[in-house]
Amino acid sequence: MVADKYQEQWLEREFVGYGFNQPDPKWPGGAKIAVSFVVQFNMGAESSVEEGDPLSESYLLEIPKNLPVPTRNENTEMMYEYGGREGVARVLSLFKKHNMPLTWNVYTRALEKAPYWLKPILDSGAEISLAGDRYLDHFTTKPEVEDEMINTAIDKLQALTGDKTLPEAWMVERRSNMSIKLYSLAHKERSLPLLYSSDSNADDLPYWDPSPTGEGGLLMVPFPYDCTDARFNMRGSGWASPKDYFLHLKDTFDCLYMEGEKGEGKMMTVLLHPHIIGRAGRIAWFEKFLEYIESKEGVWLARRKDIAAHWTETFPYDPKTAFGQTKVAECGQI
């Protein structure tokens, strides 16, 4: 065991990144943009009295509600149940209709409660990445406890799928400062390859950091908070209507697509939750976005693992240029 395993690891904060030296990602087929969709399979893994938690989940609800005392709230539980009862089927059917690839980011406690959905997800050709066992805010979780939860999630995922090569990637989303280090070390201890991490929202392109294990690099494949359906259910900066969400996705795509036409190909990620996007009015407008990008030439629709594999082959890890450790380059353009 690493002596400082449970000590937080710091990398130099990056405020330049690729700067004006944006790499040409050389997307397959000369695509101008890579687009990936990630679906959180979390229904039943959220905070719940049934699981021994002091109260029901209060995050990403249709009608946010904090109870005056810790207790069970059956009404809020049903909002998550909707994701399994209606949302998953709608998402699977929609992406099958448009023949678009998906990455399902799974919480193993959710899979344990609804193993019915595992075969349809696998049969669709989707990638499965791992989020952990429970859909909880890990920020205040003790490192020793989070470490145990990470290893539990790996064991469960392999048992549920029968695939000992999984997971190849992680996206905790509600992570702690220790999450990336802990699951990187878990992979090292198991001699289990870790293709990438999506626990970053710092860029529009993949990038390399030195691995927290001290060996080689860890490829970060970022996701953005602005393009997630979670903003329907967030206080303050949410979507007023499904049309607003469609317009934001379209405008984001158009901007990144134009940059790609100038030779600065980018990546767009859309993060979805079945209990949110699975609502009828929302998924109807979301389909309009799928139809829109289908009408464009030079769009690479890809699973996260395919983007990561392409980036690793095209831009292999170089310890001399990895982010988080380099000096700030001089600005050669204003």
PyMOL commands that set and color helices and strands:
alter all, ss='L'
color gray80, all
select helices_A, chain A and resi 28-30+49-51+74-97+108-113+115-123+143-161+179-190+229-232+242-261+274-277+280-294+304-314
alter helices_A, ss='H'
color red, helices_A
select strands_A, chain A and resi 33-41+103-107+127-132+169-170+196-197+207-210+217-220+266-272+299-301
alter strands_A, ss='S'
color yellow, strands_A
deselect
rebuild
show_as cartoon
